Amino acid sequence: MNVKQIFYSANFIKELKKLPQEIRELAIEKEKIFRNNPLHPSLRLHPLQGKLTGLWSISLTGNYRIIFERQKNGDLLFISIGKHDIYKYL
């Protein structure tokens, strides 16, 4: 997976602002890793299944995730960030 550009949904930005400072900082670090090496093992990158088919997940911690969608032009749209239960709200 190549990372061309990353865009952020309004929902993603709103959720990011609500997170604890240490999780926001970790998200920034993980995004840097993702931009340089999307397949880095620490990201535990994987496609989602079922009703979330077409979306991908990056693990920040055992409990926090970034959910994104790959666009047809190769760009990525980060759509949600939060605890593991964010899957329920997508």
Backbone as CSV, one residue per row, in Angstrom:
resi,resn,N_x,N_y,N_z,CA_x,CA_y,CA_z,C_x,C_y,C_z
1,MET,0.851,-1.184,0.000,0.000,0.000,0.000,0.892,1.241,0.000
2,ASN,0.673,2.092,-0.974,1.388,3.361,-1.027,0.523,4.456,-0.432
3,VAL,1.145,5.378,0.275,0.433,6.504,0.870,0.735,7.741,0.034
4,LYS,-0.261,8.209,-0.719,-0.076,9.437,-1.499,-0.335,10.627,-0.582
5,GLN,-1.589,10.865,-0.292,-1.966,11.954,0.609,-2.982,11.429,1.604
6,ILE,-2.976,12.029,2.781,-3.963,11.680,3.804,-4.831,12.901,4.042
7,PHE,-6.134,12.681,3.999,-7.109,13.718,4.314,-7.861,13.286,5.570
8,TYR,-8.455,14.235,6.247,-9.111,13.976,7.525,-10.557,14.455,7.469
9,SER,-11.478,13.564,7.800,-12.886,13.959,7.838,-13.113,14.877,9.027
10,ALA,-14.177,15.663,8.966,-14.528,16.538,10.089,-14.764,15.707,11.348
11,ASN,-15.363,14.542,11.184,-15.614,13.656,12.318,-14.304,13.196,12.943
12,PHE,-13.325,12.843,12.118,-12.018,12.409,12.624,-11.388,13.517,13.469
13,ILE,-11.400,14.735,12.963,-10.794,15.859,13.679,-11.501,16.099,15.002
14,LYS,-12.828,16.014,14.997,-13.610,16.205,16.229,-13.259,15.130,17.254
15,GLU,-13.193,13.875,16.806,-12.858,12.777,17.715,-11.431,12.900,18.238
16,LEU,-10.508,13.286,17.369,-9.106,13.436,17.760,-8.966,14.460,18.886
17,LYS,-9.678,15.561,18.790,-9.595,16.616,19.802,-10.103,16.154,21.164
18,LYS,-10.965,15.156,21.192,-11.542,14.659,22.449,-10.655,13.627,23.148
19,LEU,-9.647,13.141,22.448,-8.798,12.085,23.019,-7.834,12.646,24.056
20,PRO,-7.378,11.797,24.985,-6.337,12.222,25.922,-5.078,12.642,25.169
21,GLN,-4.353,13.590,25.715,-3.151,14.141,25.077,-2.172,13.048,24.655
22,GLU,-1.944,12.052,25.509,-0.965,11.011,25.177,-1.413,10.177,23.977
23,ILE,-2.714,9.995,23.799,-3.216,9.247,22.644,-3.105,10.103,21.385
24,ARG,-3.373,11.398,21.492,-3.200,12.302,20.336,-1.749,12.290,19.870
25,GLU,-0.819,12.366,20.817,0.609,12.336,20.469,0.989,11.005,19.829
26,LEU,0.454,9.910,20.356,0.725,8.593,19.785,0.158,8.502,18.371
27,ALA,-1.017,9.067,18.148,-1.618,9.056,16.810,-0.723,9.783,15.814
28,ILE,-0.136,10.888,16.218,0.773,11.638,15.341,1.998,10.790,15.006
29,GLU,2.549,10.121,16.011,3.721,9.266,15.785,3.389,8.097,14.866
30,LYS,2.236,7.472,15.093,1.841,6.331,14.262,1.575,6.775,12.826
31,GLU,1.035,7.979,12.649,0.819,8.467,11.290,2.157,8.662,10.571
32,LYS,3.162,9.159,11.276,4.496,9.306,10.680,5.043,7.946,10.243
33,ILE,4.904,6.960,11.099,5.348,5.601,10.756,4.592,5.110,9.533
34,PHE,3.283,5.318,9.528,2.425,4.875,8.433,2.836,5.517,7.110
35,ARG,3.130,6.814,7.134,3.543,7.508,5.907,4.855,6.938,5.357
36,ASN,5.774,6.571,6.250,7.082,6.049,5.837,7.066,4.564,5.503
37,ASN,6.236,3.809,6.226,6.189,2.367,6.025,4.807,1.850,6.423
38,PRO,3.843,1.890,5.501,2.479,1.495,5.836,2.353,0.067,6.356
39,LEU,3.329,-0.762,6.067,3.260,-2.158,6.509,4.069,-2.423,7.772
40,HIS,4.486,-1.365,8.450,5.248,-1.546,9.689,4.423,-2.394,10.664
41,PRO,5.013,-3.423,11.258,4.273,-4.337,12.134,3.575,-3.661,13.323
42,SER,4.124,-2.560,13.823,3.524,-1.916,14.994,2.159,-1.313,14.688
43,LEU,1.840,-1.125,13.409,0.558,-0.529,13.029,-0.579,-1.552,13.010
44,ARG,-0.218,-2.809,12.868,-1.203,-3.892,12.752,-2.300,-3.521,11.745
45,LEU,-1.871,-2.991,10.619,-2.771,-2.578,9.545,-3.550,-3.778,9.034
46,HIS,-4.861,-3.611,8.908,-5.673,-4.691,8.342,-6.981,-4.150,7.775
47,PRO,-7.482,-4.831,6.735,-8.780,-4.444,6.180,-9.890,-4.929,7.109
48,LEU,-10.962,-4.167,7.159,-12.113,-4.564,7.962,-13.048,-5.408,7.109
49,GLN,-13.929,-6.123,7.773,-14.805,-7.062,7.071,-16.258,-6.788,7.403
50,GLY,-17.115,-7.552,6.786,-18.547,-7.432,7.034,-19.085,-6.105,6.545
51,LYS,-19.889,-5.451,7.372,-20.486,-4.176,6.960,-19.428,-3.073,6.819
52,LEU,-18.219,-3.312,7.303,-17.143,-2.323,7.207,-16.145,-2.645,6.088
53,THR,-16.507,-3.561,5.204,-15.654,-3.892,4.070,-15.357,-2.614,3.285
54,GLY,-14.106,-2.447,2.922,-13.673,-1.247,2.214,-12.948,-0.274,3.118
55,LEU,-13.058,-0.492,4.433,-12.360,0.338,5.410,-11.159,-0.432,5.948
56,TRP,-10.184,0.321,6.458,-8.963,-0.248,7.017,-8.761,0.270,8.432
57,SER,-7.997,-0.469,9.219,-7.734,-0.096,10.604,-6.233,-0.081,10.878
58,ILE,-5.814,0.945,11.629,-4.462,1.047,12.165,-4.600,1.019,13.677
59,SER,-3.818,0.188,14.343,-3.859,0.125,15.799,-2.891,1.140,16.394
60,LEU,-3.408,1.958,17.310,-2.550,2.877,18.053,-2.057,2.202,19.320
61,THR,-2.989,1.560,20.019,-2.700,0.784,21.229,-3.578,-0.460,21.147
62,GLY,-3.612,-1.218,22.206,-4.505,-2.368,22.234,-5.964,-1.964,22.164
63,ASN,-6.265,-0.723,22.502,-7.659,-0.292,22.561,-8.022,0.833,21.594
64,TYR,-7.058,1.574,21.072,-7.360,2.717,20.206,-7.013,2.412,18.753
65,ARG,-7.876,2.890,17.843,-7.738,2.630,16.416,-7.936,3.899,15.591
66,ILE,-7.336,3.896,14.406,-7.658,4.857,13.349,-8.324,4.048,12.238
67,ILE,-9.471,4.526,11.774,-10.181,3.876,10.684,-10.080,4.782,9.461
68,PHE,-9.719,4.188,8.323,-9.599,4.996,7.116,-10.128,4.251,5.903
69,GLU,-10.325,5.038,4.851,-10.809,4.508,3.588,-9.822,4.880,2.491
70,ARG,-9.505,3.927,1.642,-8.646,4.189,0.480,-9.513,4.741,-0.635
71,GLN,-9.085,5.854,-1.215,-9.810,6.466,-2.312,-9.309,5.870,-3.634
72,LYS,-10.111,5.971,-4.671,-9.747,5.393,-5.966,-8.464,5.990,-6.534
73,ASN,-8.179,7.253,-6.198,-6.980,7.911,-6.730,-5.728,7.611,-5.892
74,GLY,-5.864,6.789,-4.858,-4.724,6.430,-4.021,-4.606,7.232,-2.744
75,ASP,-5.379,8.319,-2.628,-5.386,9.089,-1.382,-6.089,8.285,-0.291
76,LEU,-5.865,8.691,0.946,-6.522,8.048,2.082,-7.359,9.074,2.821
77,LEU,-8.492,8.634,3.336,-9.357,9.490,4.141,-9.474,8.873,5.523
78,PHE,-8.878,9.537,6.526,-9.030,9.091,7.901,-10.428,9.516,8.340
79,ILE,-11.265,8.528,8.704,-12.659,8.849,8.991,-13.026,8.774,10.467
80,SER,-12.261,8.018,11.252,-12.606,7.894,12.669,-11.376,7.513,13.477
81,ILE,-11.376,7.925,14.738,-10.313,7.564,15.667,-10.941,7.422,17.043
82,GLY,-10.529,6.398,17.755,-11.067,6.214,19.098,-10.839,4.806,19.596
83,LYS,-11.531,4.480,20.674,-11.425,3.152,21.262,-12.006,2.117,20.324
84,HIS,-11.695,0.886,20.594,-12.076,-0.231,19.739,-13.568,-0.226,19.399
85,ASP,-14.407,0.309,20.269,-15.852,0.293,20.008,-16.298,1.292,18.935
86,ILE,-15.361,2.070,18.353,-15.752,2.979,17.274,-16.316,2.223,16.087
87,TYR,-15.975,0.948,15.966,-16.509,0.148,14.860,-18.035,0.144,14.871
88,LYS,-18.621,0.194,16.052,-20.080,0.149,16.175,-20.754,1.365,15.550
89,TYR,-20.040,2.478,15.479,-20.650,3.741,15.069,-20.365,4.103,13.620
90,LEU,-19.741,3.199,12.889,-19.436,3.475,11.474,-20.514,2.947,10.569
